Amino acid sequence: MDFFSSANRISILEHLQNTFFDVIIIGGGITGAGIALDATSRGMKVALLEKADFASGTSSKSTKLIHGGLRYLKQFEIGLVREVGRERAIVHQLAPHIVRPEKMLLPLIKGGTYGSITTSAGLMIYDLLAGVNGDDKRKMLNKEETLNKEPLLKTNADSLKGGGYYAEYRTDDARLTIENIKSAIQHGAVCLNYVEVESFFYEKEKIGGVKCIDVQTGNKLAIKSTYIINATGPWVDKVRKKDEAIKGKRLFLSKGIHVVVPYERFPLQQSIYFDVPDGRMIFAIPRNRVTYIGTTDTPYNGDLNNIPIYQEDVEYLLKAANNMFPVLKLSIKDVESSWAGLRPLIHEEGKSASEMSRKDEIFESQTGLVSIAGGKLTGYRKMAERVLDLINRKFQKEYNKTFSNTHTHQIPLSNGAFKNSKEVKAYENNIATQLSSWQLPSYYSEYLVTNYGLQSDLILKRMQRYNDIPEIALARAEAWYSIHHELAYHPIDLLDRRSGRLYFYLPSVSTILPAILSEFKEALRLKDAQMQVLKEEVELAIKQISEFHPAS
C-alpha cells in the first residue's frame, strides 16, 4: 500500500484499526515526527496521528532557524546551548537543502544589550560549546566592516560601534517536519493527518490504545498499542487531562509573532539579530522576495486553534526595525503576511516568558501515558532520543523486549538527496536553467529545491502536462505531488506547510488557487460542496495572516 498518498486515506485508516502497534504518537509536529522516525528506525511498529495537518501548530510558526540559542547563554543554560549548538551541524548534514548555513550579524550599538567585550566572549563560548570550526568561527567586526556587511545600518551609524559575525542555519520548519514524516513512513511507520484522538481506552488500569475520529468523515475508530507518547506541543496538557488530573509541572504558553514585508521595502543583504529599546533582541531575515521580522514573547491563555495577531504586536516589530534602520519607515501597510505561534514552555514560578527555560521535560502518568514538552526546534532529534530511550527501558522491564539505540544521526532526510551545500547549489543552478525556459522568476529555483529537493525534477516534468501559464502549471504540479507523495488533503496543506506560499509568496495565491482547487477535486474525487469549504478555508487563512485585531 502507498502510505504517502491521500488518495489511499480509507485504506490507511483501515490499516491503523487492524494493526497492533508498539507505539502510538499523538502529534504531528517536529517533535512527534522526530519520534516517529527514531522509533521506527529502532525497529518499533509505529503509528503517528495528527488532528489537523502535520506541522500545523508551533512547527510551522517558528523563526525558521536551526540555531544554538545565543541568548540562552545569558541565562547560563550551558547544557542546552551545547546540545542544540552541536545539533545544528547534524541536522544540516541530514538535509542540507532544507537546513542552510546562514551568517548572522549582531550590530553593537551604544547602550545596547551586548557590549564588545561581552559579545566577543559570548560568541567565543558559543562557538566552543557548539564545536564550530574554520571560517564559521565568530569574527568581531569594526564599524566600517559592519557597515560593509549591512549598508542599511548606515542610517544608524552614529550609534553603531561594530558587530559580531557568527554562524547559524536557516530552515523551513514545516518542511523539516514533513521530511521527517516522509522518512518515518519510508522506514515503516504509519502517519496520518486529520485524525483526532478523543480519549483513551484501558486494560488493567493501563492505557491500551486511543479512540479517534476521522476529522474528514466523522467516522470513529480505535487503535491499539503497547505505549502512547503525547507529543502535542501546546496541547500537551489538554491530552494529559484526557488521561488523569495534572499534578506537578504544567505548561506555560508564550506567543510569538512574525511579520513579512516585501524585500524592496526591507532590502537586507544579510540576516540580522538586533537590539530593541526595551532590551529584547529580534531577528530580521531576508528570504527570496521578502524579509521577515520576529519575534515577540508574550503570555497566552486563549484558543490554541485560533491564535490572534494583534495590531500592537505587529507595530512593535515594525517600530523595532525602524529604530535600528531609520531609513525604512515601515508601516503596517507594508506587511504582506504574518504568523503567530505558541512556545510550550515548562512553567516556572516567578519567571517571565522570555526567562523560562527552553529545556524539554518528560512526564509519565500512572496509567502509562508518556508526554514530552518544552524544547526547541533545533533539539528535536535529542528529544526523540530521550523519550524513546525511556520507552526502550519500559519494553525491556515489562516485556523483556529490546530495540536498538537511536541512529537518526545516520539517516539523511529526503533519501539522502544531497551530501553537502555544494551539491545543493549545483542542483539549484540546474533547476534555475530549466525554469528560465519557463520564464519563471529566478527565486523559484531556491523555492523548489528547499521545499522538494531532488523531487523538483518530478514536479517540473509534471508541469509539462498542463496547458496553463507557467506559474499555474507549476502550482498544479505541486498540488499533484503534495497529494500523492506528501499526504496533503486540503489545498491549505500545500499553500501553508508544503510550500510556504501563504507567507512568503502570498501575492501568487489568488492567481493559482482555482487551479489548485481543481487538482485536489480531481485527485480526491471531492464534491462541489466540499470544494467550497476548502476554498473558504484558504480565504480565512489569508484573512488571518493579513488582517490584524485592533487590541489585545
Secondary structure, DSSP 8 states (H G I E B T S, - for coil): --TT-GGGHHHHHHHHHT-EEEEEEE--SHHHHHHHHHHHHHT--EEEE-SSSTT-SGGGSS--EE---GGGGTTT-HHHHHHHHHHHHHHHHH-TTTSEEEEEEEEEETT-S--HHHHHHHHHHHHHHHT--GGGS-EEE-HHHHHHH-GGGGGGGGGEEEEEEEEEEE--HHHHHHHHHHHHHHTT-EEESSEEEEEEEEETTEEEEEEEEETTT--EEEEEEEEEEE--GGGHHHHHHHHS---S--EEEEEEEEEEEEGGGS--SSEEEEE-TTS-EEEEEEETTEEEEE---EE--S-TTS---BHHHHHHHHHHHHHH-TT----GGG--EEEEEEEEEE--TT--GGGS---EEEEE-TT--EEEEE--GGGHHHHHHHHHHHHHHHHHHHHS-------GGG--STTT--SSHHHHHHHHHHHHHHHHHHT--TTHHHHHHHHHGGGHHHHHHHHTT--S-HHHHHHHHHHHHHHHHS---SHHIIIIIIT-HHHHSGGGHHHHHHHHHHHHHHHHT--HHHHHHHHHHHHHHHHHHHS-BS--
